[in-house]
Amino acid sequence: MQLEDMILVSVDDHVVEPSDMWEGRVPQKYADLVPKLVPQPDGSDAWEFLGNRSANAGLNAVAGRPPEDYGFDAMAFSEMRPGCYDVHERVRDMSANGVLAQLNFPSWPGFAARQLLRTPDKDLALAMLRGYNDWHVEGWCGEYPDRFIPLGLVPIWDPALIAAEVRRLSRMGCHAVTFAENPVPLGLPSLHSDHWDPFWAACEEEGTIVCMHIGSSGRQVMTAEDAPAGVTHSLTAVSTMSAGADLVFSDIFKKFPTFKFALSEGGIGWVPYLLEKLDTHYAHHRAWTGEDFGGKLPSQVFRERIITCFIEDRVGIENRHDIGVDTITWECDYPHSDSTWPDSPEMLWKQIGHIPDEDIDKITHENAMKAFRFDPYPVRPKEKCTVRALRAEATDVDTGYHYVTKRQSLAATSAALRDQQDRAQESKI
């Protein structure tokens, strides 16, 4: 196999919601309450919802910008690549990158619908959530069914409503939802509670995969308030490791034996260590803890029920057999700051080009297609799904850097918006 022969399916990318996404998708009585995009004095844009404003954080939409331009400062839509928020331009950017398909996480609502969890009027919150899902499934993914894997939000504040939304999404052809890696920081019961059983039962019934993205709990690993950004960024996988251990030692897999979880953007290099630690604990302590995995080791349960995901992870690839080759999926993370766009094939090939073709196919697309029930081939013939074929369709796409003029008051305005949002959120939780 050559680099150009790969078929790439990314299970973690992001959409910056366009300003008109709720139009015609919420009941008329809520039409005037939907989030609105409001220009700020410094030239950036912010979402306004129920009197609170939240900025478009810069790191969420830096595709095409040079690394020295990255930062937390708020951005205007005019400063982003149109592919961040325009589905037609997104597909062109995907083709230029040789990527067949993506699964897109939300931006403004939060990975676990945290913005709507904080909304006091839960009827309004549910209407906004369903409006988002209708837009995402029909208005975004529906435009190109061979290029997108739908991903729905769930009303995290009510397990019965979650179950109903999982079933509604399934009828729409959406078999993946995004949920918190740890609900506790959101003021909700833990994964070890039976509180979530209606949710899991619906996923079991519909074959829906649950995606737990890093940061979805709202809690980042911080060693100290004055620690450099590199500390937190380097430790992002710690919360994913915790989620994996929680899932294995919970009763979820015993009660509901088939549906799966994906640890989105969590990396894979740490997985062999965790699996060894799970099994070592079980061997030494099961006599007094009473833990029972039905004749299996905890590591076997992990491999059977949890999908792992990586962007760049040479250590994980070299230890893929200890992880479980059938569990590993690849991510591009467009348009975030960790994304490998527009050189994903080249960067990925450096890590996997030396491994057997069978393993390459599993990691690049087959595992993702199976886990997320995605089949593009009835729409797009397989020979048109390769890196070579896709890039040939997008030779006119400019993938070079574009530079944004720095605004003098940007940092101060962004900080003020974040402070305002934090105070509003704290008062509602």
C-alpha positions as CSV (number, residue, x, y, z in Angstrom):
1,M,0.0,0.0,0.0
2,Q,1.1,3.6,-0.7
3,L,0.1,6.7,1.1
4,E,-2.3,7.7,-1.7
5,D,-4.1,4.4,-1.4
6,M,-5.3,5.0,2.1
7,I,-9.0,5.6,2.9
8,L,-9.3,8.0,5.8
9,V,-12.3,8.3,8.1
10,S,-11.9,10.7,11.0
11,V,-13.9,10.1,14.2
12,D,-13.2,13.5,15.8
13,D,-13.6,16.8,14.1
14,H,-15.6,19.9,15.0
15,V,-18.2,22.2,13.5
16,V,-18.5,25.9,14.3
17,E,-22.2,26.4,14.1
18,P,-23.5,28.9,11.5
19,S,-25.6,31.8,12.6
20,D,-28.8,30.6,10.9
21,M,-28.7,27.0,12.1
22,W,-31.9,27.2,14.3
23,E,-34.0,29.0,11.7
24,G,-37.2,26.9,11.1
25,R,-36.0,24.2,13.5
26,V,-37.6,25.3,16.8
27,P,-41.2,25.9,17.8
28,Q,-42.4,29.4,16.9
29,K,-42.8,30.4,20.5
30,Y,-39.0,30.0,20.9
31,A,-38.0,31.6,17.6
32,D,-36.9,34.9,19.2
33,L,-34.9,33.1,22.0
34,V,-32.5,31.1,19.9
35,P,-28.8,32.0,20.3
36,K,-27.8,34.9,18.1
37,L,-24.3,35.9,16.8
38,V,-23.5,39.4,18.0
39,P,-20.5,41.5,16.8
40,Q,-18.3,42.7,19.6
41,P,-16.5,46.1,19.9
42,D,-13.2,44.5,19.2
43,G,-14.4,43.0,15.9
44,S,-14.9,39.5,17.2
45,D,-18.2,37.6,17.2
46,A,-20.0,36.2,20.3
47,W,-23.1,34.0,20.8
48,E,-25.8,35.7,22.9
49,F,-28.3,33.5,24.6
50,L,-30.7,34.5,27.4
51,G,-28.6,37.6,28.1
52,N,-25.3,35.8,28.3
53,R,-22.5,36.0,25.7
54,S,-19.9,33.4,24.9
55,A,-17.0,34.0,22.6
56,N,-15.7,31.9,19.7
57,A,-12.4,30.7,21.3
58,G,-9.6,31.0,18.8
59,L,-8.1,27.6,19.3
60,N,-11.4,26.1,18.1
61,A,-11.0,27.4,14.6
62,V,-7.4,27.8,13.6
63,A,-7.3,25.6,10.5
64,G,-5.1,27.4,7.9
65,R,-3.5,29.8,10.3
66,P,0.2,29.7,11.2
67,P,1.0,28.3,14.7
68,E,2.3,31.6,16.0
69,D,-1.2,33.0,15.4
70,Y,-2.8,30.5,17.8
71,G,-4.3,31.6,21.1
72,F,-7.4,31.7,23.3
73,D,-8.5,35.1,22.0
74,A,-12.1,35.4,20.6
75,M,-12.5,35.3,16.8
76,A,-14.8,36.7,14.2
77,F,-16.3,34.4,11.5
78,S,-14.6,36.5,8.9
79,E,-11.2,35.3,10.4
80,M,-12.0,31.6,10.1
81,R,-11.7,29.4,7.1
82,P,-15.2,29.0,5.7
83,G,-14.8,25.3,6.1
84,C,-15.3,25.8,9.8
85,Y,-19.0,26.6,9.4
86,D,-19.9,26.1,5.8
87,V,-20.6,22.4,4.9
88,H,-19.8,22.8,1.2
89,E,-16.4,24.4,2.0
90,R,-15.8,21.8,4.7
91,V,-16.2,19.0,2.2
92,R,-13.7,20.8,-0.1
93,D,-11.2,21.1,2.7
94,M,-11.7,17.4,3.5
95,S,-11.0,16.4,-0.1
96,A,-7.9,18.6,-0.2
97,N,-6.7,16.7,2.9
98,G,-7.6,13.3,1.4
99,V,-10.2,12.6,4.1
100,L,-13.3,10.7,3.0
101,A,-15.5,11.3,6.1
102,Q,-15.7,13.0,9.4
103,L,-17.7,12.8,12.7
104,N,-18.2,16.4,13.9
105,F,-18.5,17.5,17.6
106,P,-20.4,20.7,18.4
107,S,-18.9,24.0,19.5
108,W,-21.3,26.4,21.1
109,P,-23.6,23.9,22.9
110,G,-20.6,22.1,24.4
111,F,-19.7,18.4,23.9
112,A,-22.2,17.3,26.5
113,A,-24.8,20.1,25.9
114,R,-23.4,22.0,28.9
115,Q,-24.8,25.3,27.6
116,L,-28.3,23.8,27.6
117,L,-27.8,22.0,30.9
118,R,-27.4,25.5,32.5
119,T,-30.6,26.8,30.8
120,P,-33.3,27.3,33.6
121,D,-36.2,26.7,31.2
122,K,-35.7,23.0,30.3
123,D,-38.5,23.1,27.7
124,L,-36.6,25.8,25.9
125,A,-33.4,23.8,26.4
126,L,-34.9,20.7,24.9
127,A,-36.2,22.7,21.9
128,M,-32.8,24.2,21.3
129,L,-31.1,20.7,21.6
130,R,-33.6,19.1,19.2
131,G,-33.2,22.0,16.8
132,Y,-29.4,21.5,16.8
133,N,-29.8,17.8,16.2
134,D,-32.2,18.4,13.3
135,W,-29.8,20.9,11.7
136,H,-26.8,18.6,12.3
137,V,-28.3,15.4,10.9
138,E,-30.4,16.9,8.1
139,G,-28.7,20.3,7.3
140,W,-25.1,19.4,7.8
141,C,-24.6,15.6,7.4
142,G,-27.6,15.2,5.2
143,E,-26.0,17.4,2.5
144,Y,-23.2,14.8,2.0
145,P,-24.2,11.4,3.4
146,D,-21.1,9.8,2.0
147,R,-18.9,12.3,3.8
148,F,-20.3,12.7,7.4
149,I,-21.1,10.4,10.3
150,P,-24.0,12.1,12.3
151,L,-23.4,12.8,16.0
152,G,-26.3,13.9,18.2
153,L,-26.5,15.9,21.5
154,V,-28.5,14.5,24.4
155,P,-30.5,16.3,27.1
156,I,-28.0,15.4,29.8
157,W,-30.3,16.7,32.6
158,D,-32.9,13.9,32.2
159,P,-32.2,10.2,31.4
160,A,-35.7,9.6,30.2
161,L,-35.4,12.5,27.8
162,I,-32.0,11.2,26.7
163,A,-33.5,7.8,25.9
164,A,-36.2,9.4,23.8
165,E,-33.7,11.5,21.9
166,V,-31.4,8.5,21.3
167,R,-34.4,6.7,19.7
168,R,-35.5,9.7,17.8
169,L,-32.0,10.2,16.4
170,S,-31.8,6.5,15.5
171,R,-34.9,6.9,13.4
172,M,-33.2,9.8,11.6
173,G,-30.1,7.6,10.8
174,C,-27.9,8.9,13.6
175,H,-26.3,6.2,15.7
176,A,-23.8,8.2,17.8
177,V,-24.2,10.7,20.6
178,T,-21.9,12.8,22.6
179,F,-21.8,12.6,26.4
180,A,-19.6,13.6,29.4
181,E,-16.5,11.6,30.2
182,N,-17.5,12.2,33.8
183,P,-20.9,13.7,34.7
184,V,-19.9,14.5,38.3
185,P,-18.3,17.9,37.7
186,L,-21.5,18.9,36.0
187,G,-23.4,18.3,39.2
188,L,-24.9,15.0,37.9
189,P,-24.7,11.3,39.2
190,S,-21.6,9.3,38.4
191,L,-21.2,6.5,35.9
192,H,-21.5,4.1,38.8
193,S,-25.1,5.1,39.5
194,D,-28.1,3.5,38.0
195,H,-29.4,7.0,37.3
196,W,-28.3,6.6,33.6
197,D,-29.8,3.2,33.0
198,P,-32.7,4.5,30.7
199,F,-30.0,6.1,28.5
200,W,-27.9,2.9,28.3
201,A,-31.0,0.8,27.6
202,A,-31.8,3.0,24.6
203,C,-28.3,2.8,23.3
204,E,-28.3,-1.0,23.7
205,E,-31.7,-1.2,21.9
206,E,-30.6,1.1,19.0
207,G,-27.0,0.1,18.7
208,T,-25.9,3.7,19.4
209,I,-22.3,4.5,20.3
210,V,-21.6,7.0,23.1
211,C,-18.7,9.4,22.5
212,M,-16.8,10.8,25.5
213,H,-14.7,13.7,24.3
214,I,-11.8,15.1,26.3
215,G,-13.0,18.2,28.2
216,S,-16.7,17.2,28.0
217,S,-17.0,17.2,31.8
218,G,-15.8,20.8,31.9
219,R,-12.9,19.8,34.2
220,Q,-9.3,20.0,33.0
221,V,-6.3,18.6,34.7
222,M,-4.4,21.5,36.3
223,T,-1.5,21.0,38.6
224,A,-1.5,24.7,39.7
225,E,-3.3,27.8,38.7
226,D,0.0,29.3,37.5
227,A,1.1,26.3,35.5
228,P,1.9,26.9,31.9
229,A,-0.6,25.9,29.2
230,G,1.7,23.0,28.2
231,V,1.0,21.2,31.5
232,T,-2.7,21.1,30.9
233,H,-2.5,20.3,27.2
234,S,0.0,17.5,27.9
235,L,-2.2,15.9,30.5
236,T,-5.5,15.9,28.6
237,A,-5.5,12.1,28.3
238,V,-5.6,11.7,32.0
239,S,-9.3,12.4,32.1
240,T,-9.8,9.9,29.3
241,M,-7.9,7.2,31.2
242,S,-10.2,7.9,34.2
243,A,-13.3,7.5,32.0
244,G,-12.0,4.2,30.7
245,A,-11.4,2.8,34.2
246,D,-14.8,4.1,35.3
247,L,-16.6,2.3,32.5
248,V,-14.8,-1.0,33.0
249,F,-15.5,-1.1,36.7
250,S,-19.1,0.2,36.4
251,D,-22.1,-2.1,36.0
252,I,-22.9,-0.7,32.6
253,F,-21.3,-3.4,30.6
254,K,-22.9,-6.1,32.8
255,K,-26.4,-4.8,32.5
256,F,-26.1,-3.8,28.8
257,P,-23.8,-6.2,27.0
258,T,-23.4,-4.9,23.5
259,F,-23.3,-1.2,22.8
260,K,-20.0,0.7,22.8
261,F,-18.2,3.8,24.0
262,A,-15.6,5.9,22.1
263,L,-12.9,7.8,24.1
264,S,-12.7,10.7,21.6
265,E,-9.5,12.6,21.2
266,G,-8.1,10.7,24.2
267,G,-5.0,9.2,22.4
268,I,-3.9,5.6,22.7
269,G,-0.3,5.5,24.0
270,W,-1.5,5.2,27.6
271,V,-3.9,2.3,26.9
272,P,-1.5,-0.6,27.4
273,Y,-0.4,0.7,30.8
274,L,-4.1,1.1,31.9
275,L,-5.0,-2.4,30.7
276,E,-2.1,-3.9,32.6
277,K,-3.0,-2.0,35.7
278,L,-6.7,-3.1,35.5
279,D,-5.7,-6.7,35.2
280,T,-3.0,-6.5,38.0
281,H,-5.6,-4.9,40.3
282,Y,-8.1,-7.6,39.5
283,A,-5.6,-10.4,40.1
284,H,-4.5,-9.0,43.5
285,H,-7.8,-7.7,44.9
286,R,-10.8,-9.4,43.5
287,A,-11.0,-11.8,46.5
288,W,-12.0,-8.9,48.8
289,T,-13.5,-6.4,46.3
290,G,-15.9,-9.0,44.9
291,E,-15.3,-7.7,41.3
292,D,-16.6,-10.1,38.7
293,F,-16.2,-9.7,34.9
294,G,-18.0,-13.0,33.9
295,G,-14.8,-15.0,33.5
296,K,-13.0,-12.3,31.6
297,L,-10.2,-10.0,32.5
298,P,-10.9,-6.3,32.7
299,S,-8.6,-5.7,29.7
300,Q,-10.8,-8.0,27.6
301,V,-13.9,-6.1,28.6
302,F,-12.2,-2.8,27.7
303,R,-11.2,-4.1,24.2
304,E,-14.7,-5.5,23.6
305,R,-16.6,-2.4,24.5
306,I,-14.4,0.7,24.1
307,I,-13.2,2.3,20.9
308,T,-9.9,4.3,21.2
309,C,-9.0,7.3,19.1
310,F,-5.8,9.2,18.2
311,I,-4.5,12.0,16.1
312,E,-0.7,11.5,16.4
313,D,0.5,8.7,18.6
314,R,3.6,6.8,17.5
315,V,3.9,5.0,20.8
316,G,0.3,3.7,20.5
317,I,0.9,2.5,17.0
318,E,4.0,0.6,18.0
319,N,2.0,-1.0,20.8
320,R,-1.2,-1.5,18.8
321,H,-1.5,-5.2,19.6
322,D,-1.4,-4.6,23.3
323,I,-4.2,-2.0,22.8
324,G,-6.2,-4.2,20.4
325,V,-5.9,-3.3,16.7
326,D,-9.7,-3.7,16.2
327,T,-10.4,-0.9,18.7
328,I,-8.2,1.9,17.2
329,T,-9.6,4.7,15.1
330,W,-8.0,7.8,13.6
331,E,-8.8,11.5,14.1
332,C,-8.0,14.7,12.1
333,D,-9.5,17.2,14.7
334,Y,-10.2,19.9,12.0
335,P,-10.3,22.9,12.6
336,H,-8.8,22.7,16.1
337,S,-5.2,23.5,17.0
338,D,-4.1,19.9,17.3
339,S,-5.4,19.1,13.7
340,T,-3.1,17.7,11.1
341,W,-4.9,19.4,8.3
342,P,-4.0,19.8,5.4
343,D,-1.2,17.2,5.7
344,S,-3.0,14.4,7.5
345,P,-2.1,11.6,5.1
346,E,1.6,12.5,5.2
347,M,1.7,12.9,9.0
348,L,-0.3,9.7,9.5
349,W,1.8,7.7,7.1
350,K,5.0,8.5,9.0
351,Q,3.4,6.6,11.9
352,I,1.7,3.7,10.2
353,G,3.4,3.3,6.8
354,H,5.6,0.5,8.1
355,I,2.8,-1.7,9.5
356,P,0.9,-4.4,7.6
357,D,-1.8,-3.3,5.1
358,E,-4.5,-5.1,7.1
359,D,-3.7,-3.0,10.2
360,I,-3.6,0.2,8.2
361,D,-7.0,-0.5,6.7
362,K,-8.5,-1.2,10.2
363,I,-7.0,1.9,11.8
364,T,-7.7,4.4,9.0
365,H,-11.3,3.4,8.2
366,E,-12.6,-0.1,8.7
367,N,-12.8,0.1,12.5
368,A,-14.6,3.5,12.3
369,M,-17.1,2.3,9.7
370,K,-18.0,-0.7,11.8
371,A,-18.2,1.0,15.1
372,F,-20.2,4.0,13.8
373,R,-22.3,2.0,11.3
374,F,-21.1,4.1,8.4
375,D,-21.2,2.9,4.9
376,P,-20.4,5.4,2.2
377,Y,-20.0,3.0,-0.7
378,P,-23.6,2.9,-1.9
379,V,-23.1,6.7,-2.6
380,R,-19.4,6.9,-3.5
381,P,-17.6,3.9,-5.1
382,K,-14.7,2.7,-3.0
383,E,-12.1,3.6,-5.7
384,K,-13.2,7.3,-5.3
385,C,-12.6,7.2,-1.5
386,T,-8.8,7.1,-1.5
387,V,-6.5,10.0,-0.6
388,R,-5.5,10.1,-4.3
389,A,-9.0,10.3,-5.7
390,L,-10.2,12.9,-3.2
391,R,-7.3,15.2,-3.6
392,A,-7.8,15.1,-7.4
393,E,-11.3,16.5,-6.8
394,A,-9.9,19.5,-4.9
395,T,-6.8,20.8,-6.7
396,D,-8.1,24.3,-6.5
397,V,-8.4,24.5,-2.7
398,D,-5.9,26.9,-1.2
399,T,-4.3,25.1,1.8
400,G,-1.7,27.7,2.5
401,Y,-1.5,29.8,5.7
402,H,-3.8,32.8,6.0
403,Y,-2.8,35.6,8.4
404,V,-5.2,37.5,10.7
405,T,-4.4,41.1,11.8
406,K,-4.1,41.2,15.6
407,R,-6.7,43.5,17.3
408,Q,-5.4,45.6,20.2
409,S,-8.3,45.1,22.6
410,L,-8.8,41.4,21.7
411,A,-7.3,39.8,24.8
412,A,-9.1,42.1,27.2
413,T,-12.5,41.7,25.5
414,S,-12.1,37.9,25.4
415,A,-11.2,37.8,29.1
416,A,-14.2,40.0,30.0
417,L,-16.5,37.7,28.0
418,R,-15.1,34.6,29.7
419,D,-15.5,36.2,33.1
420,Q,-19.1,37.2,32.3
421,Q,-19.9,33.7,31.1
422,D,-18.3,32.0,34.1
423,R,-20.3,34.1,36.5
424,A,-23.5,33.4,34.7
425,Q,-22.8,29.7,34.6
426,E,-22.0,29.5,38.2
427,S,-25.2,31.2,39.2
428,K,-27.2,28.7,37.2
429,I,-25.6,25.4,38.3
